[in-house]
Amino acid sequence: MEEPATWEKVIVAVLALALIFFMRPGLKAAMERSKAAENKDWAGALLPIGVVVLFVIFLIMMV
C-alpha cells in the first residue's frame, strides 16, 4: 500500500478538525455532566468492562 498524497493528508486533517469543531459543544456538555455525576455511575461502567476482561483472559487460557 502506497503512502497517501499530500493533498489527501490535507483533506484528512481538515476533516479531523471539522469533526472536532462540530463535536465541541457536545463534548463540553458531557464534561460538565461528568463533573456532576455521582460515584455510583462508575459501577455501571466497571461491571461490563470487568466481564469483558475476564472473558478475554478465558479465551487466552483456552488456546
Biopython code that builds the backbone (N, CA, C, O; Angstrom):
import numpy as np
from Bio.PDB.StructureBuilder import StructureBuilder

atoms = [
    (1, "MET", "N", (0.858, -1.182, 0.000)),
    (1, "MET", "CA", (0.000, 0.000, 0.000)),
    (1, "MET", "C", (0.894, 1.231, 0.000)),
    (1, "MET", "O", (1.828, 1.339, 0.794)),
    (2, "GLU", "N", (0.597, 2.145, -0.891)),
    (2, "GLU", "CA", (1.445, 3.325, -1.007)),
    (2, "GLU", "C", (0.990, 4.440, -0.071)),
    (2, "GLU", "O", (-0.153, 4.467, 0.383)),
    (3, "GLU", "N", (1.896, 5.338, 0.199)),
    (3, "GLU", "CA", (1.621, 6.454, 1.105)),
    (3, "GLU", "C", (0.653, 7.433, 0.445)),
    (3, "GLU", "O", (0.738, 7.677, -0.758)),
    (4, "PRO", "N", (-0.273, 7.996, 1.235)),
    (4, "PRO", "CA", (-1.227, 8.958, 0.659)),
    (4, "PRO", "C", (-0.508, 10.209, 0.150)),
    (4, "PRO", "O", (0.541, 10.598, 0.664)),
    (5, "ALA", "N", (-1.092, 10.816, -0.858)),
    (5, "ALA", "CA", (-0.537, 12.050, -1.405)),
    (5, "ALA", "C", (-0.737, 13.187, -0.402)),
    (5, "ALA", "O", (-1.524, 13.082, 0.538)),
    (6, "THR", "N", (-0.008, 14.265, -0.627)),
    (6, "THR", "CA", (-0.071, 15.411, 0.280)),
    (6, "THR", "C", (-1.483, 15.985, 0.349)),
    (6, "THR", "O", (-1.965, 16.319, 1.432)),
    (7, "TRP", "N", (-2.144, 16.100, -0.793)),
    (7, "TRP", "CA", (-3.497, 16.664, -0.789)),
    (7, "TRP", "C", (-4.462, 15.772, -0.019)),
    (7, "TRP", "O", (-5.407, 16.271, 0.593)),
    (8, "GLU", "N", (-4.239, 14.463, -0.039)),
    (8, "GLU", "CA", (-5.087, 13.554, 0.728)),
    (8, "GLU", "C", (-4.862, 13.735, 2.228)),
    (8, "GLU", "O", (-5.809, 13.684, 3.012)),
    (9, "LYS", "N", (-3.620, 13.943, 2.619)),
    (9, "LYS", "CA", (-3.313, 14.191, 4.031)),
    (9, "LYS", "C", (-3.958, 15.493, 4.506)),
    (9, "LYS", "O", (-4.468, 15.572, 5.624)),
    (10, "VAL", "N", (-3.930, 16.504, 3.651)),
    (10, "VAL", "CA", (-4.529, 17.796, 3.994)),
    (10, "VAL", "C", (-6.040, 17.641, 4.161)),
    (10, "VAL", "O", (-6.619, 18.193, 5.096)),
    (11, "ILE", "N", (-6.674, 16.899, 3.266)),
    (11, "ILE", "CA", (-8.121, 16.693, 3.372)),
    (11, "ILE", "C", (-8.469, 15.954, 4.653)),
    (11, "ILE", "O", (-9.438, 16.308, 5.325)),
    (12, "VAL", "N", (-7.694, 14.935, 5.002)),
    (12, "VAL", "CA", (-7.949, 14.191, 6.236)),
    (12, "VAL", "C", (-7.783, 15.106, 7.447)),
    (12, "VAL", "O", (-8.579, 15.040, 8.384)),
    (13, "ALA", "N", (-6.764, 15.956, 7.438)),
    (13, "ALA", "CA", (-6.545, 16.878, 8.551)),
    (13, "ALA", "C", (-7.700, 17.872, 8.671)),
    (13, "ALA", "O", (-8.156, 18.159, 9.779)),
    (14, "VAL", "N", (-8.171, 18.392, 7.555)),
    (14, "VAL", "CA", (-9.291, 19.338, 7.573)),
    (14, "VAL", "C", (-10.556, 18.653, 8.088)),
    (14, "VAL", "O", (-11.300, 19.237, 8.875)),
    (15, "LEU", "N", (-10.799, 17.423, 7.650)),
    (15, "LEU", "CA", (-11.969, 16.686, 8.133)),
    (15, "LEU", "C", (-11.871, 16.402, 9.628)),
    (15, "LEU", "O", (-12.875, 16.476, 10.337)),
    (16, "ALA", "N", (-10.674, 16.077, 10.115)),
    (16, "ALA", "CA", (-10.497, 15.827, 11.547)),
    (16, "ALA", "C", (-10.768, 17.099, 12.352)),
    (16, "ALA", "O", (-11.431, 17.049, 13.388)),
    (17, "LEU", "N", (-10.265, 18.221, 11.884)),
    (17, "LEU", "CA", (-10.521, 19.490, 12.572)),
    (17, "LEU", "C", (-12.002, 19.855, 12.530)),
    (17, "LEU", "O", (-12.543, 20.358, 13.515)),
    (18, "ALA", "N", (-12.659, 19.607, 11.402)),
    (18, "ALA", "CA", (-14.093, 19.888, 11.306)),
    (18, "ALA", "C", (-14.879, 19.003, 12.265)),
    (18, "ALA", "O", (-15.834, 19.460, 12.892)),
    (19, "LEU", "N", (-14.484, 17.747, 12.380)),
    (19, "LEU", "CA", (-15.157, 16.836, 13.304)),
    (19, "LEU", "C", (-15.012, 17.323, 14.738)),
    (19, "LEU", "O", (-15.983, 17.333, 15.495)),
    (20, "ILE", "N", (-13.806, 17.726, 15.112)),
    (20, "ILE", "CA", (-13.583, 18.251, 16.461)),
    (20, "ILE", "C", (-14.408, 19.523, 16.678)),
    (20, "ILE", "O", (-14.999, 19.708, 17.741)),
    (21, "PHE", "N", (-14.445, 20.394, 15.671)),
    (21, "PHE", "CA", (-15.200, 21.644, 15.782)),
    (21, "PHE", "C", (-16.689, 21.384, 15.982)),
    (21, "PHE", "O", (-17.323, 22.037, 16.810)),
    (22, "PHE", "N", (-17.256, 20.436, 15.232)),
    (22, "PHE", "CA", (-18.691, 20.161, 15.331)),
    (22, "PHE", "C", (-19.048, 19.376, 16.584)),
    (22, "PHE", "O", (-20.178, 19.472, 17.061)),
    (23, "MET", "N", (-18.127, 18.612, 17.123)),
    (23, "MET", "CA", (-18.407, 17.822, 18.321)),
    (23, "MET", "C", (-18.136, 18.595, 19.604)),
    (23, "MET", "O", (-18.506, 18.138, 20.686)),
    (24, "ARG", "N", (-17.506, 19.742, 19.506)),
    (24, "ARG", "CA", (-17.098, 20.504, 20.684)),
    (24, "ARG", "C", (-18.248, 20.838, 21.639)),
    (24, "ARG", "O", (-18.079, 20.655, 22.844)),
    (25, "PRO", "N", (-19.407, 21.317, 21.170)),
    (25, "PRO", "CA", (-20.495, 21.618, 22.120)),
    (25, "PRO", "C", (-20.960, 20.380, 22.883)),
    (25, "PRO", "O", (-21.218, 20.449, 24.085)),
    (26, "GLY", "N", (-21.064, 19.269, 22.198)),
    (26, "GLY", "CA", (-21.480, 18.039, 22.867)),
    (26, "GLY", "C", (-20.449, 17.556, 23.866)),
    (26, "GLY", "O", (-20.801, 17.073, 24.943)),
    (27, "LEU", "N", (-19.177, 17.683, 23.515)),
    (27, "LEU", "CA", (-18.114, 17.276, 24.436)),
    (27, "LEU", "C", (-18.086, 18.173, 25.667)),
    (27, "LEU", "O", (-17.866, 17.704, 26.784)),
    (28, "LYS", "N", (-18.309, 19.458, 25.454)),
    (28, "LYS", "CA", (-18.318, 20.390, 26.582)),
    (28, "LYS", "C", (-19.458, 20.055, 27.541)),
    (28, "LYS", "O", (-19.267, 20.062, 28.757)),
    (29, "ALA", "N", (-20.635, 19.764, 27.005)),
    (29, "ALA", "CA", (-21.781, 19.407, 27.843)),
    (29, "ALA", "C", (-21.526, 18.086, 28.565)),
    (29, "ALA", "O", (-21.896, 17.936, 29.729)),
    (30, "ALA", "N", (-20.905, 17.140, 27.892)),
    (30, "ALA", "CA", (-20.610, 15.850, 28.521)),
    (30, "ALA", "C", (-19.615, 16.020, 29.664)),
    (30, "ALA", "O", (-19.744, 15.364, 30.698)),
    (31, "MET", "N", (-18.635, 16.884, 29.493)),
    (31, "MET", "CA", (-17.661, 17.129, 30.560)),
    (31, "MET", "C", (-18.346, 17.763, 31.775)),
    (31, "MET", "O", (-18.029, 17.418, 32.913)),
    (32, "GLU", "N", (-19.273, 18.680, 31.541)),
    (32, "GLU", "CA", (-19.992, 19.299, 32.659)),
    (32, "GLU", "C", (-20.856, 18.278, 33.388)),
    (32, "GLU", "O", (-20.928, 18.292, 34.616)),
    (33, "ARG", "N", (-21.515, 17.389, 32.640)),
    (33, "ARG", "CA", (-22.335, 16.350, 33.271)),
    (33, "ARG", "C", (-21.471, 15.364, 34.041)),
    (33, "ARG", "O", (-21.887, 14.871, 35.090)),
    (34, "SER", "N", (-20.273, 15.066, 33.540)),
    (34, "SER", "CA", (-19.419, 14.094, 34.227)),
    (34, "SER", "C", (-18.905, 14.653, 35.550)),
    (34, "SER", "O", (-18.664, 13.892, 36.487)),
    (35, "LYS", "N", (-18.734, 15.961, 35.638)),
    (35, "LYS", "CA", (-18.308, 16.563, 36.904)),
    (35, "LYS", "C", (-19.399, 16.447, 37.959)),
    (35, "LYS", "O", (-19.105, 16.330, 39.148)),
    (36, "ALA", "N", (-20.666, 16.479, 37.527)),
    (36, "ALA", "CA", (-21.787, 16.416, 38.459)),
    (36, "ALA", "C", (-22.235, 14.982, 38.744)),
    (36, "ALA", "O", (-23.131, 14.771, 39.561)),
    (37, "ALA", "N", (-21.632, 14.003, 38.089)),
    (37, "ALA", "CA", (-22.064, 12.609, 38.265)),
    (37, "ALA", "C", (-21.649, 12.088, 39.633)),
    (37, "ALA", "O", (-20.662, 12.531, 40.220)),
    (38, "GLU", "N", (-22.428, 11.140, 40.116)),
    (38, "GLU", "CA", (-22.118, 10.523, 41.401)),
    (38, "GLU", "C", (-21.191, 9.334, 41.189)),
    (38, "GLU", "O", (-21.038, 8.845, 40.070)),
    (39, "ASN", "N", (-20.576, 8.876, 42.273)),
    (39, "ASN", "CA", (-19.664, 7.744, 42.172)),
    (39, "ASN", "C", (-20.383, 6.451, 41.806)),
    (39, "ASN", "O", (-19.747, 5.523, 41.305)),
    (40, "LYS", "N", (-21.685, 6.364, 42.041)),
    (40, "LYS", "CA", (-22.438, 5.156, 41.708)),
    (40, "LYS", "C", (-22.433, 4.893, 40.206)),
    (40, "LYS", "O", (-22.604, 3.752, 39.776)),
    (41, "ASP", "N", (-22.241, 5.925, 39.417)),
    (41, "ASP", "CA", (-22.244, 5.752, 37.967)),
    (41, "ASP", "C", (-21.081, 4.890, 37.491)),
    (41, "ASP", "O", (-21.197, 4.217, 36.467)),
    (42, "TRP", "N", (-19.966, 4.897, 38.211)),
    (42, "TRP", "CA", (-18.806, 4.115, 37.800)),
    (42, "TRP", "C", (-19.064, 2.619, 37.911)),
    (42, "TRP", "O", (-18.504, 1.840, 37.139)),
    (43, "ALA", "N", (-19.891, 2.209, 38.845)),
    (43, "ALA", "CA", (-20.178, 0.781, 38.993)),
    (43, "ALA", "C", (-20.858, 0.238, 37.743)),
    (43, "ALA", "O", (-20.615, -0.905, 37.357)),
    (44, "GLY", "N", (-21.685, 1.020, 37.123)),
    (44, "GLY", "CA", (-22.353, 0.595, 35.900)),
    (44, "GLY", "C", (-21.408, 0.425, 34.735)),
    (44, "GLY", "O", (-21.686, -0.364, 33.831)),
    (45, "ALA", "N", (-20.302, 1.140, 34.728)),
    (45, "ALA", "CA", (-19.327, 1.018, 33.648)),
    (45, "ALA", "C", (-18.282, -0.045, 33.951)),
    (45, "ALA", "O", (-17.821, -0.737, 33.042)),
    (46, "LEU", "N", (-17.908, -0.182, 35.205)),
    (46, "LEU", "CA", (-16.848, -1.127, 35.555)),
    (46, "LEU", "C", (-17.290, -2.579, 35.449)),
    (46, "LEU", "O", (-16.473, -3.445, 35.136)),
    (47, "LEU", "N", (-18.544, -2.860, 35.700)),
    (47, "LEU", "CA", (-19.023, -4.237, 35.625)),
    (47, "LEU", "C", (-18.891, -4.809, 34.209)),
    (47, "LEU", "O", (-18.314, -5.886, 34.065)),
    (48, "PRO", "N", (-19.388, -4.155, 33.163)),
    (48, "PRO", "CA", (-19.209, -4.712, 31.812)),
    (48, "PRO", "C", (-17.741, -4.790, 31.394)),
    (48, "PRO", "O", (-17.337, -5.736, 30.718)),
    (49, "ILE", "N", (-16.946, -3.800, 31.794)),
    (49, "ILE", "CA", (-15.522, -3.837, 31.450)),
    (49, "ILE", "C", (-14.857, -5.029, 32.121)),
    (49, "ILE", "O", (-14.049, -5.719, 31.499)),
    (50, "GLY", "N", (-15.185, -5.275, 33.375)),
    (50, "GLY", "CA", (-14.625, -6.419, 34.086)),
    (50, "GLY", "C", (-15.026, -7.736, 33.454)),
    (50, "GLY", "O", (-14.212, -8.654, 33.356)),
    (51, "VAL", "N", (-16.276, -7.835, 33.023)),
    (51, "VAL", "CA", (-16.735, -9.063, 32.365)),
    (51, "VAL", "C", (-15.974, -9.287, 31.064)),
    (51, "VAL", "O", (-15.587, -10.416, 30.763)),
    (52, "VAL", "N", (-15.757, -8.240, 30.297)),
    (52, "VAL", "CA", (-15.011, -8.367, 29.040)),
    (52, "VAL", "C", (-13.577, -8.791, 29.311)),
    (52, "VAL", "O", (-13.048, -9.655, 28.612)),
    (53, "VAL", "N", (-12.937, -8.197, 30.314)),
    (53, "VAL", "CA", (-11.557, -8.563, 30.651)),
    (53, "VAL", "C", (-11.482, -10.027, 31.062)),
    (53, "VAL", "O", (-10.586, -10.746, 30.619)),
    (54, "LEU", "N", (-12.398, -10.475, 31.894)),
    (54, "LEU", "CA", (-12.407, -11.879, 32.302)),
    (54, "LEU", "C", (-12.649, -12.806, 31.113)),
    (54, "LEU", "O", (-12.047, -13.877, 31.036)),
    (55, "PHE", "N", (-13.510, -12.413, 30.198)),
    (55, "PHE", "CA", (-13.773, -13.224, 29.016)),
    (55, "PHE", "C", (-12.535, -13.318, 28.131)),
    (55, "PHE", "O", (-12.236, -14.389, 27.603)),
    (56, "VAL", "N", (-11.817, -12.219, 27.962)),
    (56, "VAL", "CA", (-10.589, -12.233, 27.160)),
    (56, "VAL", "C", (-9.543, -13.119, 27.817)),
    (56, "VAL", "O", (-8.864, -13.881, 27.129)),
    (57, "ILE", "N", (-9.402, -13.034, 29.130)),
    (57, "ILE", "CA", (-8.459, -13.905, 29.839)),
    (57, "ILE", "C", (-8.854, -15.363, 29.648)),
    (57, "ILE", "O", (-7.991, -16.215, 29.436)),
    (58, "PHE", "N", (-10.144, -15.658, 29.721)),
    (58, "PHE", "CA", (-10.626, -17.020, 29.492)),
    (58, "PHE", "C", (-10.268, -17.494, 28.088)),
    (58, "PHE", "O", (-9.804, -18.622, 27.915)),
    (59, "LEU", "N", (-10.478, -16.645, 27.087)),
    (59, "LEU", "CA", (-10.154, -17.025, 25.713)),
    (59, "LEU", "C", (-8.662, -17.268, 25.533)),
    (59, "LEU", "O", (-8.267, -18.192, 24.821)),
    (60, "ILE", "N", (-7.835, -16.456, 26.166)),
    (60, "ILE", "CA", (-6.383, -16.635, 26.063)),
    (60, "ILE", "C", (-5.967, -17.947, 26.701)),
    (60, "ILE", "O", (-5.099, -18.644, 26.176)),
    (61, "MET", "N", (-6.570, -18.286, 27.815)),
    (61, "MET", "CA", (-6.196, -19.524, 28.501)),
    (61, "MET", "C", (-6.683, -20.761, 27.746)),
    (61, "MET", "O", (-6.123, -21.844, 27.920)),
    (62, "MET", "N", (-7.705, -20.622, 26.921)),
    (62, "MET", "CA", (-8.219, -21.758, 26.162)),
    (62, "MET", "C", (-7.320, -22.129, 24.989)),
    (62, "MET", "O", (-7.435, -23.234, 24.458)),
    (63, "VAL", "N", (-6.443, -21.249, 24.578)),
    (63, "VAL", "CA", (-5.566, -21.520, 23.419)),
    (63, "VAL", "C", (-4.380, -22.340, 23.833)),
    (63, "VAL", "O", (-3.534, -22.667, 23.001)),
]
sb = StructureBuilder()
sb.init_structure("model")
sb.init_model(0)
sb.init_chain("A")
sb.init_seg("    ")
for serial, (resi, resn, name, xyz) in enumerate(atoms, 1):
    if name == "N":
        sb.init_residue(resn, " ", resi, " ")
    sb.init_atom(name, np.array(xyz, "f"), 0.0, 1.0, " ", f" {name:<3s}", serial, name[0])
structure = sb.get_structure()
